[in-house]
Amino acid sequence: MNKSIILAIDAGSSSVRCIGYEYHGNNTEDTHNIDIDNINYNQSLSPLITAVDGVSHTISMSAINPNTGHIHTQQVLSAIDECVDEALCLLRSAQHNNTSNDRYQIIAVGFSTFVMNLIGVDINGDPVSDVATCSYACNRDDVVRECQALRE
């Protein structure tokens, strides 16, 4: 029997993490019936998904320069790669160690990232710069200059 797995990746300003969740729907087609936009977040999704024991990896880091709002994109991308790789290794190990001989099948991958930002990429999907800038107002150049002046 296959166990349906959803990988959740959260890339934030202080850490990147990847967690594996088991989906308990009737089949992989049921994933299309979850209306994410209308989920009542006070209602538990626990009947549908549960975290897979031991399939979680977190890397702590400081991805944003607080003075400029620059996101260190290569650092974040490397941390995402490492977290996903480690979570997949942990998932393989959990599958190997399970006594029911169930096979794990990844049916979906979800991402959560920084709030309000854009990163320019080239035709190959690679970042056009080693840094990107958060696009929220407090990191506009004039606001950053004013903050620096106030610190002096």
C-alpha positions in Angstrom: 0.0 0.0 0.0 1.2 3.6 -0.7 1.2 6.3 1.9 0.6 9.7 0.2 3.1 12.3 1.4 3.0 16.1 1.1 6.3 18.0 1.5 5.9 21.5 3.1 8.7 23.9 2.5 8.9 27.1 4.5 11.6 29.6 3.4 11.6 32.5 5.9 13.9 35.3 6.9 15.3 33.4 9.9 15.1 29.8 8.8 14.2 27.3 6.1 12.4 24.1 7.0 10.9 21.1 5.2 8.4 18.8 6.8 6.7 15.6 5.5 3.0 15.1 6.1 0.9 12.0 5.4 -2.3 12.7 3.5 -5.2 10.5 4.6 -7.6 11.0 1.8 -9.1 8.1 -0.2 -6.7 8.6 -3.1 -4.4 11.2 -4.7 -7.4 12.6 -6.6 -8.8 13.8 -3.3 -6.0 16.4 -3.0 -7.9 18.5 -5.6 -10.9 18.6 -3.3 -9.2 20.6 -0.6 -10.3 24.2 -1.1 -7.2 26.0 0.3 -8.7 29.4 -0.2 -11.7 28.6 2.0 -10.2 26.6 4.8 -11.4 27.7 8.2 -8.1 27.9 10.0 -9.8 27.4 13.4 -10.9 24.0 12.1 -8.3 21.3 12.4 -7.0 19.5 9.3 -5.7 16.6 11.4 -8.2 14.1 9.9 -6.7 14.8 6.5 -3.0 15.3 7.2 -0.6 14.3 10.0 3.1 15.0 10.3 5.3 12.0 9.6 7.4 11.3 12.7 11.0 12.3 12.3 10.6 13.8 8.8 11.5 17.4 9.5 14.6 19.4 8.9 15.3 23.1 9.8 18.2 25.3 9.0 18.5 28.5 11.0 20.0 31.5 9.2 19.7 35.2 8.7 18.6 35.6 5.0 17.7 39.3 5.0 20.1 42.2 5.6 18.1 44.3 8.1 19.5 47.6 6.8 18.8 47.1 3.1 16.2 44.4 2.9 18.4 42.4 0.5 17.6 38.7 0.5 20.7 36.5 0.1 19.1 34.4 -2.6 21.9 31.8 -3.0 21.9 31.2 0.7 18.2 30.6 0.8 18.2 28.4 -2.3 21.1 26.3 -0.9 19.2 26.0 2.4 16.0 24.9 0.6 18.1 22.3 -1.4 19.7 21.0 1.8 16.3 20.8 3.7 14.5 19.0 1.0 17.5 16.6 0.5 17.5 15.9 4.3 13.8 15.5 4.5 13.8 13.0 1.6 16.6 11.0 3.4 14.6 11.0 6.6 11.5 9.9 4.6 13.5 7.0 3.0 14.7 6.0 6.4 11.2 6.1 7.9 9.9 4.0 4.9 12.8 1.5 5.4 12.1 1.2 9.1 8.3 0.9 8.9 7.0 -2.6 9.7 4.0 -2.5 7.4 6.0 -2.4 4.2 4.1 0.7 3.0 5.6 2.7 0.2 5.8 6.5 0.5 4.7 8.5 -2.5 5.1 12.2 -2.7 1.8 13.6 -4.1 2.3 17.3 -3.5 4.8 20.0 -2.5 3.8 23.2 -0.9 5.8 26.4 -0.4 5.6 29.2 2.0 8.0 32.1 1.5 8.9 35.6 2.6 6.0 38.1 2.7 5.7 40.5 -0.3 8.8 40.0 -2.3 9.9 39.4 -5.9 13.1 37.8 -7.2 14.0 38.3 -10.8 15.1 35.2 -12.7 16.6 34.6 -16.1 15.3 32.3 -18.8 16.7 29.3 -17.0 15.0 30.2 -13.7 18.3 31.3 -12.1 18.3 34.5 -9.9 19.6 37.4 -11.9 21.5 38.7 -8.8 23.1 37.2 -5.7 20.6 39.4 -3.7 17.0 40.3 -4.1 15.2 43.1 -2.3 12.1 42.7 -0.2 9.4 44.7 -1.9 7.6 46.0 1.2 7.7 49.7 1.8 10.0 49.7 4.8 12.9 48.6 2.6 12.5 51.3 -0.1 15.8 53.1 -0.6 14.5 56.4 0.8 13.2 54.7 3.9 16.5 52.8 4.4 18.5 56.1 4.0 16.3 57.8 6.6 16.7 54.9 9.0 20.5 55.1 8.6 20.4 58.8 9.2 18.4 58.3 12.4 21.0 55.7 13.6 23.8 58.2 13.1 
